[in-house]
Amino acid sequence: MAELPASEPVIVTVESRAHGWRVDHYLARMFSNYSRALLQKAIEQDCVLVNGLPIKASKKLRVNDIVSLRLPEQPDRSLPPENLPLTIVYEDDVMVVLNKAAGMIVHPGRGNYYGTLAGALQYHFDKLSDMAGALRPGIVHRLDRDTSGLLVVAKTNQIHHHLAGQFERREVSKEYRAIVHGIVDRDSDYIDTHMRVDPHARERMCVCPAGGDAREANTFYQVLERFEHYTYVKLLPKTGRTHQLRVHMRHIGHPIVADRIYGGREPVELRDTILPAVTIDEAEVAESADAEPVMETPLPATPGGKLISRQALHAHRLEIVHPVTHNQMEFKAELPEDMQALLRALRG
């Protein structure tokens, strides 16, 4: 791992072990404390030269090639610290485990620069990794804005690299809890599909055939409790695709409650707990790549008040190997009040 000076280029000679490597892969290993997006940008802006010539990311290296690298000029995008409340489940000298509240965006994005978990981390902790970039301090993985639950934060780049590797190698055990529409007939099952960005709505993902830019997605589910029109389930993702659990439950005809993007509608009020569940027809379940986006139908106003206004999905349990002690560690975060309130209403 090497540091790059802000002005002068770094010159390295390719060693024998790197013969045949792509230049972008080589740089990612040599300078692993910098994001791949930044290194890719350096290649695109001709800030990376091989034997004095600009190259493409796919360029294959040879022994004794001379690689020159300098960082492209970056705009000032420093993240302002924000004094926002955090629920800390575990903390030591190298890592933190948080119970993220629903409604909190993990890192800044277009139109959402303030009020993020990243800003809160900057305020509460003196030292965080910057391996994923200045706008994602310490953040090893992410949860959707309206998904609550466990999230891991690294304090140094070395620890970040170690923890991220566990996620990439699928060595982390994750368990989610969700309340879904309809009565799930099987006690347990394994959902095995491919997914990609929905061609009709870029903010959504969809199930699709294998091939092209499709990526494999696997989820095991188990029914915990059935109600008249709803089911409480345990979800164990084996892969970590964007929106995977939300897409998979909709795919089998049981969208997560109050998930407005994937057919679960919002909000859910007390009276809704005795109404028929949302139905998904066979065409929707198929999730063909050519399917039109689902039009959301808002629920009518009903007495009794809202029980839940966001997708009923919670990251309940997480098992990782500690990057320093190498001990197996398990963390749990109990269901937030809105999901508990919905379950109480359903049981009542």
ZAMARGU-4260 file (C-alpha; in steps of 0.2 Angstrom, whole numbers, plus 5000, padded with zeros to 4 digits):
<rodrens>
0) 5000/5000/5000 | 5007/5017/4995 | 5003/5035/4997 | 5002/5047/4982 | 5009/5064/4983
5) 4997/5078/4978 | 5009/5085/4964 | 5023/5074/4958 | 5019/5058/4949 | 5024/5041/4957
10) 5035/5030/4946 | 5035/5011/4949 | 5043/4997/4939 | 5032/4982/4936 | 5038/4966/4945
15) 5037/4948/4938 | 5022/4943/4949 | 5012/4957/4940 | 5016/4951/4922 | 5000/4950/4912
20) 4989/4960/4925 | 4978/4974/4919 | 4984/4991/4923 | 4968/4995/4933 | 4970/4979/4943
25) 4988/4983/4946 | 4985/5000/4952 | 4970/4995/4964 | 4982/4983/4972 | 4997/4995/4973
30) 4987/5009/4980 | 4972/5000/4989 | 4970/5015/5001 | 4962/5025/4986 | 4945/5021/4978
35) 4945/5012/4962 | 4934/5026/4955 | 4948/5038/4958 | 4961/5027/4950 | 4949/5024/4935
40) 4947/5043/4933 | 4966/5045/4933 | 4967/5033/4919 | 4954/5042/4909 | 4962/5059/4911
45) 4979/5052/4905 | 4987/5054/4923 | 4993/5036/4921 | 5007/5032/4909 | 5015/5016/4904
50) 5032/5018/4897 | 5028/5036/4894 | 5012/5033/4885 | 4994/5035/4890 | 4984/5019/4891
55) 4967/5011/4893 | 4962/5002/4909 | 4963/4985/4900 | 4981/4987/4895 | 4991/4971/4900
60) 5007/4975/4909 | 5024/4966/4906 | 5039/4964/4918 | 5049/4980/4919 | 5036/4991/4912
65) 5038/5009/4919 | 5021/5015/4927 | 5019/5033/4931 | 5004/5039/4941 | 4998/5055/4948
70) 4981/5060/4955 | 4969/5070/4945 | 4964/5087/4952 | 4949/5085/4963 | 4936/5098/4967
75) 4934/5102/4986 | 4921/5090/4991 | 4925/5089/5010 | 4911/5082/5020 | 4904/5093/5034
80) 4903/5085/5051 | 4885/5084/5057 | 4880/5082/5075 | 4867/5068/5072 | 4862/5054/5084
85) 4870/5037/5081 | 4866/5021/5090 | 4882/5012/5093 | 4881/4993/5096 | 4900/4990/5097
90) 4916/5000/5096 | 4934/4996/5098 | 4950/5004/5092 | 4948/4998/5074 | 4930/4997/5070
95) 4912/5002/5075 | 4895/4993/5072 | 4880/5004/5071 | 4861/5001/5072 | 4856/5013/5058
100) 4839/5022/5059 | 4827/5021/5045 | 4826/5036/5035 | 4845/5040/5036 | 4854/5040/5020
105) 4871/5032/5021 | 4882/5043/5011 | 4879/5059/5001 | 4872/5058/4984 | 4863/5069/4971
110) 4852/5081/4980 | 4856/5073/4997 | 4872/5081/5004 | 4867/5084/5022 | 4859/5073/5035
115) 4868/5058/5031 | 4877/5044/5041 | 4893/5049/5033 | 4892/5067/5040 | 4887/5060/5057
120) 4902/5048/5057 | 4914/5063/5053 | 4907/5072/5069 | 4907/5057/5081 | 4924/5049/5077
125) 4942/5056/5076 | 4948/5043/5064 | 4940/5034/5050 | 4946/5026/5034 | 4946/5035/5018
130) 4948/5020/5007 | 4931/5022/4999 | 4933/5041/4996 | 4930/5057/5006 | 4912/5056/5005
135) 4911/5038/5012 | 4922/5039/5028 | 4924/5022/5036 | 4908/5015/5027 | 4912/4996/5023
140) 4895/4992/5016 | 4878/5001/5014 | 4860/5000/5018 | 4845/5008/5009 | 4839/5024/5016
145) 4823/5016/5023 | 4831/5000/5029 | 4836/5000/5047 | 4849/4989/5056 | 4867/4984/5058
150) 4881/4993/5048 | 4900/4991/5050 | 4912/5006/5050 | 4931/5005/5049 | 4943/5017/5057
155) 4958/5013/5046 | 4961/5009/5028 | 4969/4992/5033 | 4954/4987/5043 | 4943/4993/5029
160) 4952/4982/5017 | 4951/4967/5028 | 4932/4969/5032 | 4927/4973/5014 | 4936/4958/5008
165) 4925/4947/5020 | 4910/4955/5011 | 4917/4952/4994 | 4921/4934/4998 | 4904/4931/5005
170) 4911/4926/5022 | 4899/4938/5031 | 4883/4931/5038 | 4868/4943/5037 | 4851/4940/5043
175) 4836/4952/5039 | 4819/4953/5046 | 4804/4958/5035 | 4785/4959/5035 | 4778/4955/5018
180) 4761/4956/5009 | 4751/4940/5007 | 4753/4923/5015 | 4769/4914/5010 | 4764/4896/5007
185) 4781/4888/5009 | 4790/4887/5026 | 4807/4891/5018 | 4814/4892/5001 | 4829/4898/4991
190) 4827/4911/4978 | 4840/4910/4964 | 4839/4923/4950 | 4849/4936/4940 | 4847/4955/4942
195) 4851/4971/4933 | 4846/4989/4933 | 4828/4990/4927 | 4829/4997/4909 | 4813/5007/4911
200) 4817/5015/4928 | 4835/5018/4933 | 4832/5019/4952 | 4825/5001/4952 | 4832/4984/4949
205) 4824/4969/4941 | 4825/4951/4939 | 4831/4946/4922 | 4839/4931/4912 | 4857/4927/4914
210) 4870/4936/4902 | 4876/4953/4898 | 4877/4964/4913 | 4866/4953/4924 | 4873/4947/4941
215) 4868/4932/4951 | 4857/4935/4966 | 4853/4922/4979 | 4842/4923/4995 | 4836/4910/5007
220) 4820/4914/5017 | 4811/4906/5031 | 4793/4910/5037 | 4793/4916/5056 | 4774/4920/5058
225) 4759/4920/5047 | 4744/4932/5048 | 4728/4934/5039 | 4735/4944/5025 | 4754/4946/5029
230) 4769/4936/5033 | 4784/4939/5045 | 4800/4932/5037 | 4818/4929/5040 | 4829/4933/5025
235) 4847/4927/5023 | 4855/4935/5007 | 4870/4925/5000 | 4874/4939/4988 | 4874/4958/4991
240) 4865/4965/4976 | 4857/4982/4976 | 4839/4981/4983 | 4841/4962/4982 | 4829/4957/4996
245) 4816/4970/4990 | 4817/4963/4972 | 4817/4945/4977 | 4801/4946/4988 | 4792/4955/4975
250) 4798/4942/4962 | 4789/4928/4972 | 4773/4939/4973 | 4775/4945/4991 | 4782/4963/4991
255) 4789/4970/5007 | 4776/4980/5016 | 4776/4999/5013 | 4790/4997/4999 | 4783/5010/4987
260) 4796/5006/4974 | 4793/4988/4973 | 4774/4986/4974 | 4772/4986/4993 | 4763/5003/4994
265) 4764/5015/5008 | 4759/5019/5022 | 4751/5005/5032 | 4738/5011/5044 | 4729/5001/5058
270) 4714/4997/5047 | 4725/4990/5033 | 4730/4976/5044 | 4713/4968/5041 | 4712/4972/5023
275) 4717/4960/5009 | 4735/4960/5004 | 4743/4967/4988 | 4741/4955/4974 | 4755/4953/4961
280) 4750/4945/4944 | 4760/4932/4935 | 4767/4945/4923 | 4774/4955/4937 | 4781/4940/4946
285) 4790/4935/4930 | 4799/4952/4930 | 4804/4951/4912 | 4816/4964/4906 | 4803/4972/4895
290) 4790/4974/4908 | 4783/4991/4911 | 4786/5000/4927 | 4773/4996/4940 | 4762/5011/4944
295) 4760/5014/4963 | 4742/5016/4969 | 4742/5026/4986 | 4731/5019/5000 | 4716/5029/5005
300) 4716/5038/5021 | 4710/5027/5035 | 4707/5030/5054 | 4719/5023/5067 | 4735/5032/5061
305) 4750/5026/5052 | 4759/5010/5058 | 4774/5011/5046 | 4778/5023/5032 | 4794/5014/5025
310) 4798/4997/5019 | 4797/4984/5033 | 4815/4978/5032 | 4828/4977/5046 | 4846/4971/5046
315) 4844/4961/5062 | 4860/4950/5064 | 4878/4951/5057 | 4892/4939/5059 | 4910/4944/5055
320) 4928/4939/5059 | 4936/4953/5069 | 4950/4960/5058 | 4963/4960/5072 | 4959/4946/5085
325) 4951/4935/5071 | 4937/4930/5083 | 4920/4926/5076 | 4909/4940/5082 | 4890/4941/5081
330) 4879/4957/5083 | 4860/4959/5084 | 4849/4974/5083 | 4831/4972/5089 | 4816/4977/5078
335) 4813/4996/5077 | 4797/5002/5085 | 4787/5004/5068 | 4790/4986/5064 | 4785/4980/5081
340) 4770/4991/5081 | 4764/4983/5064 | 4767/4965/5072 | 4757/4970/5087 | 4743/4976/5076
345) 4743/4960/5066 | 4744/4949/5081 | 4729/4958/5089
</rodrens>
